[in-house]
Amino acid sequence: MTTVYIISAPSGSGKSTLVDKVREIVAGLDFSISYTTRPPRGTEQNGREYFFVPRSEFEEMVRKDEFLEHADVFGHGYGTAKRFLRQAERSGRDLLLDIDVQGAEQIKRTLPEAVSIFIMPPDRKILEARLRKRSLDAEGVIQRRLVTASREIENYEKYDYILINDRLDESIQALTAILLAERLRRSGVHGSDDAETLAKAEGCRLSNIRERLQPILASFATAATSGGR
């Protein structure tokens, strides 16, 4: 049976790097490349980061009900094609979805058994620094992304796991543990050698990480009430 993993995060949280690394480690994992109407950025290539399509083609896919989920973000359409799930099911592999909060909510309505993971930045200042370091956006866009991040983070309680992306190596280990632990639970077969993996994943459960989240949430709330930069 195919397990669907949903991964969401504010822009600049390091989600793409984590996903790329974990895909190298975890076998039997397919990845759904989203469709978008926005133009490529930097070195992005069609069919690698996204499928870049005209708005007319995107809307035709919506009309034909070809998306598991779709949404408009910053004026551009984004969607996850149903065909990726069908392919994963036929091949007996799991499916990893890299989608935003809107898309995650749609997927959970359709596939309530999907495993949801939210990647959380260490705090607002670090997120802003990461957005500036990648030098992809104008100042107005950066500020808009920070406002959007605050709104997305408010949805953290809807996710099964929360991963604070502070140290990359530790985050890769934690995300890998979550995926493998869910497979172990699904199989119902695990031994003493799996105890560390299960414990590491359990540490990222929403119920077990609430206390660590408080200063992060406060950093975004403080910026919102003060008007930010």
N, C-alpha and C positions, 0 to 999 in steps of 0.2 A: 504493500500500500504506500502510495506517495505521500510524504509529509511536505506541506508547504510552509516555508519559513518567510515571514515578513520582517524586513529590516527597514526602519525609518530613522531619520535624524535630521536636525536642522542643517542647512547648507553650511559647509565649513567644519563640520564635526569630525571629518575623517572617515566617513562611512565607506566611500569608494575604495580607499586604501585597505581598510579592514576586510571588505568583501573580496577584493582581489587576492589578498594573502590567504584567507580562509579557503577560497576555491582551490588554491594550490595544495592545501593540506588535506581537506576532507574529500574523500572519494565518493563517487556515486551521487554527485550534486550537480544538477543543471541550473543554469542562470537565465533568468528572463531579461532580455534586453528591451527596454521600454521604447515606445514610439514617441516622437515629439515633433511639434511644428516649429520649434525654435531653431535658429541656425547653429552650426557647430562652433565651439569655442576652442581657441588655441590649436592643439594637435589632435582634437577629437576626430574620429573617423566614423563614417556611416557603417553601421553593423557591428561596431566595437563598443563604444559608449552608449550610443542610441541608434535607432533607425530614424533618420531625419527625413520627414515627409512634408509635402505641402499641406496647408490647412484643408484644402478640398479633399485630399486623399484621407486625411485623418477623420474628417466628418463622414466620409463614405464608410469607413470602418465602424464608426459609431452607429450609423444607420443600419449596417448589416449585423450589428450585435457581435462584433469580433473581439471586443475587449472584456477582460475580467473586471477591470476598473479603468476609469479615465477621469481626468480633472483638468481644469485650467489653472495654471500657476504663473503669476507674473505675466499674464496675457498670452501664454503659450499652452497648447494642448499637450498633455502627457497621458500615455495609456499603456496597459499591460495586455498583450494579446493572449487570447484563450489557447491558441495553438501550442504555446510553451507548456501549459499544464497537460494538454493531451499527449504531447510528445514524452513528457516525463512519466506519465502513467503507463504509456505503452512500453517504455524501456525499463520500468521498475526502479526509477531513480527519484530522488527528492528534488524539490524545486525551491530555489532561493529568489525572492522578490525584493528588489531595492526600490521602494516606493515611499511617497510622502504620507503624511497623516490622513489626508483625505482619501487616498487610495487604500490605505490600510483599513480604514473604517468600512469601505465598500467590500473589500475582500472578506473581512470578518463576518459581514452579514451573509455573504454567499458561502464562505467556508469557515464556519465557526470553530472548527478543529485546528485551523492554521495556528502555528506558533509565532507569536509576535515579539519582536525585540526592538527596543528603542535605544539608539546610541546617544548618550548625553555628553555635551562638552563639559569640561571641568568647571567653568564659570563663564560669565558673559564677556569679561575682558579677554580671556584666552580665545574665545570664539571670534571676537572682533579682530584680534591680532592675526588669527589664521586666515580670515577673509581678506585682510589687507596684504598678507604675505603672498598670496597666490596671484595678486595683481590682475585679476580678471574683470573686476567691476569698478564702475565709477562710484564716487562717494555717495551719491543718492541711492544707488542700488545696494551698496553695503548697508546703509542705514535701514533700507526697506527689508533687507534680509534679516537684520537683527530684530526688527519688529516682528517679522514672520516667525523667527526662531522662538521668541517669547510666547507667541500664540501656540506654536507646535508643542512646546515643552509643557504647556498646560494640559496636554492630552496624555501625559506619561502614565497615568493610572489605568489607561485602557490596554496597556501592554503587559505581556506575561513576564518579560525580563527587561531589566534596565542595565545597560553597560556604560559605565563612565569611562570615556576614552581619554584617559590622562597619560598613561605610558603605553606606547604602541605595542611592545612585546607582550605586556600583560593583557592588553585588550584582545590581541590575536588569540592568546591562550584561552581567555574567557569565552570568546565567541565560538571558538572551536569546541570547547567543553559543552556549551549549550546545545550545539547541533548534535554532538555525539551522545549527550545525555538523553536527549529526546528520542534518539534512535534506540538507545538501550531500554528506555521505558516502554517504547512501542513494542519492542521484541519481547519484553518481559523476562529476558535472560541477561543477567550480569553477575559478575563475581567480585572477589576482593580486589582484583586488579583495576576494577572500574570505579572504586570508591572515591579516588581523588577527582576523577572527571565529574562524577555526580555531585560531589561536594562543591567543586568550583562553580558548576552551573547553578546549584541551589543558592549560592551566595549572591547571584545576580537576580534572583527572584524578587519581584516587586515587594513582596512582604518582608524580605530580608535586607532591603537596601534603603528603605525609607529614610532612616536617620542620616545616611551619607548624602542623601539628596537635598536635605534642607538648606545648607549653605549655597548650593548651586541655584536652587529655586529662588532663594533670597537675593542673589546677585542680579537675576533678571527682573525680579519685582522692584528692587531698589532703582534700577535704571529706568524702568517704566514710570515710576512715580516722580523721578527727578527730571524726566524728559530726555535721558540719555546724554550723549555727547553734544 
